[in-house]
Amino acid sequence: YAGLAALHIKKKYGIPYVITEHSSALANNTISKQQTEIVKQVFQNANAKTAVSPKFCDILTNRYSESTSPITPIFNSLDQMFEAKIFQLPAMRSAPPFIFLNVGRLHEEKNHSLLLLAFACGFKGNVNAQLRIGGDGLLRKRLIRQAQKLGIDKQVHFLGMLNREAVLQEMRECNAFVLSSNVETFGVVLIEA
């Protein structure tokens, strides 16, 4: 809807606007027909358009903006804290437990349910394997119950919301980063890992 406001401002005052798109709802095509029509109008009237990956640019062009100027990829950036400390990482942990880490909002599109199921299939009862999940959201209680039902609740640790320093520390201490999202338009957490 910010794009709709920009479109009205352009029509009323002649002020150009630029779109930079990050929403996985557009990649998943999970918006309503009314929203789709708004998105098309906003894209077609934008003076410049960007998105966070070439693939996402293609999706947006095909769905919303095929008759107008191209959408240019401008990638999300890596926080300097991660870049500056990359060479200070300790050697890979080798002592048990083997720690898998996931960081992301606890929402449907991140598919933590699949992650828990996969972990249970491969590591249930293995005291030398842990799954640590950083993030919070609407599904937290449901995911905790799922871990209990799968019998992995002693191996899975829900860390809650983490600031950047805590994310960096968790990444330093894990053996492997895992991501189970249905769709990522870019996945900043992947370049952080």
Secondary structure by P-SEA (a helix, b strand, c coil): caaaaaaaaaaaccccbbbbbbccccccccccaaaaaaaaaaaaaccbbbcccaaaaaaaaacccccccbbbbbcccccaaaaaaccccccccccccbbbbbbcccccccaaaaaaaaaaacccccccbbbbbcccccaaaaaaaaaaaacccccccccccccaaaaaaaaaaccbbbbbccccccccccccc
